[in-house]
């Protein structure tokens, strides 16, 4: 009886959300690319922007607000996401003049000739809250977002969305999706963030990697995730959520919907999702090879750029703006070997593996 009640409530929620999504309107379902620069063998920014144009890529995400790159993007048709560094957050949060200065230096001197469309404040801020300094940055996140948004709004700019990308380590539970919930220690931080994102009609940006979940499941060797399911080989395997009754054909949808349910449990059913990072490594640890990377990213492009939009089982037909990680391998990154092998372009501009990137941009 409880399961039937939950299913009815879930279906009612989905119908309500679908109406909301249509009424709000969302950005087009074009695939974007993450452009990182932590490498000593990468092409110049000028060469990189030319490569993006040659591939007809129409959206790029930067991990900073580099003036040279923003100048090079001026006059192009490429929409841009720029990033406020974590160590700038607390200063901006406590000083409107610093917020005004940041907006002037990194947005107003380039906009609108450079098509800045997203400002991401910080990077995975809630992933590191073990020290007093990190916790202070996490507490200052929403005030900093508000100050930057206020400055942009005062300039009469209405087409720039403000948000922050968070990693999936924010989740306490992701399986089954209907059981999704945020970690208790960050819920007090999550509520004001969701409240502001919802009120400003922006996006909840997530860095989401089915590869990591799949790889971890192989190591744990308990309920290992099927590779087909992780690679978005839709139809080869399905999973039915026992509480919602929703049927899943891939791991990405499961992970995304776990975030949807986590937000709804805090009272935020309408917040739109965006994927700030996703991809598959082509070298390194278990399952990291060119064949799997090509399949995941090509399947991702087809799914996220489909017309009409596919969405997820919990949010059918809804556009989810998506950025693939990443443009290049970055050989100066720390961590396991896979960390340095997510790129789909070689330093000479050739493809690491076949990628039908132009089909979805």
JORAFEN-V258079 format. One record per pair of residues at least 24 apart in sequence whose ideal C-beta (glycine too) atoms are under 6 Angstrom apart, sorted by the first residue. I is the first residue (numbers start at 1). J is the second residue. D is the distance in Angstrom with one decimal. If there is no record, write none. Layout:
i->[I	I]
j->[J	J]
d->[D	D]
This chain:
i->[6	7	10	13	20	21	26	27	29	29	29	30	30	30	31	31	31	31	31	32	32	32	33	33	33	33	34	34	34	34	34	35	35	35	36	36	36	38	38	38	39	39	39	41	42	45	45	46	51	55	56	56	57	58	61	65	70	70	73	74	74	75	79	79	80	80	81	81	82	83	84	86	86	89	89	89	89	90	90	92	92	93	93	93	96	99	99	99	100	103	103	116	118	119	120	120	120	121	121	122	123	124	126	126	126	127	127	138	142	142	142	161	162	163	163	163	165	165	165	166	167	168	174	174	176	177	177	177	177	177	178	178	178	178	180	180	180	181	182	191	194	194	197	198	198	203	203	204	204	205	205	207	207	208	208	208	210	210	211	215	215	218	231	231	232	246	248	253	253	256	257	257	260	273	274	275	276	277	279	279	279	281	281	281	282	282	283	284	284	284	285	285	288	290	293	294	294	297	297	298	301	301	305]
j->[243	245	244	269	270	318	319	321	305	309	319	58	59	361	301	305	322	360	361	59	61	323	57	60	324	327	61	277	323	325	326	60	62	327	63	326	330	330	332	333	330	331	332	347	328	69	72	72	349	357	358	361	361	361	323	106	110	114	114	113	114	113	115	117	115	116	118	120	119	120	121	122	137	122	137	140	144	137	140	144	147	140	143	144	147	147	148	151	151	151	152	160	161	162	163	164	165	145	164	164	165	167	166	170	186	167	169	189	192	193	196	202	202	202	203	205	205	207	276	206	207	208	255	258	241	241	254	257	258	261	241	243	244	261	258	261	262	262	262	266	268	271	271	268	271	272	274	271	273	274	276	276	277	255	275	278	251	252	280	286	287	286	295	296	299	313	313	312	313	312	312	314	314	320	321	322	323	325	324	325	342	338	341	342	341	352	341	337	338	341	336	338	338	353	353	353	354	324	355	356	359	360	360]
d->[5.1	4.6	4.4	6.0	5.1	4.9	4.5	5.5	5.4	5.3	4.4	5.2	5.5	5.2	5.4	5.5	5.7	4.2	5.0	3.3	5.7	4.0	5.5	5.4	5.6	5.2	5.0	5.9	5.2	4.5	4.4	5.3	5.8	4.8	5.5	5.5	5.2	4.0	4.5	5.1	4.4	4.9	5.6	5.0	5.4	4.9	5.7	5.8	5.2	5.6	4.8	5.9	5.1	4.9	4.7	3.8	4.5	5.0	4.9	4.3	4.5	5.9	4.9	4.4	5.9	5.0	3.7	5.9	5.8	4.7	4.6	4.9	5.9	5.4	5.2	5.2	4.7	5.7	4.5	4.4	5.7	3.6	3.9	4.1	5.6	3.7	5.3	5.3	5.1	4.3	5.9	6.0	5.3	5.1	5.9	5.9	5.6	4.9	4.9	5.1	6.0	4.4	5.5	5.3	5.0	5.0	5.4	5.4	4.7	5.5	5.6	4.5	5.6	5.0	5.3	4.8	4.2	5.4	3.6	6.0	4.8	5.6	5.9	3.9	4.5	5.5	5.2	3.9	4.5	5.9	5.1	4.2	4.3	5.4	3.1	4.0	4.3	5.0	5.0	5.8	4.4	5.8	5.5	5.5	5.0	5.0	3.8	5.0	5.5	4.9	4.1	5.4	4.0	5.5	5.8	5.2	4.3	5.2	4.9	5.8	6.0	5.9	5.0	5.0	3.7	4.0	6.0	4.5	6.0	5.1	5.2	4.1	4.8	5.3	4.2	4.2	5.8	4.3	5.3	4.0	5.2	4.0	4.9	5.2	5.4	5.8	3.9	3.6	3.4	5.3	5.9	5.2	5.0	4.2	5.9	4.1	5.7	5.9	5.8	5.5	6.0	3.9	2.9]
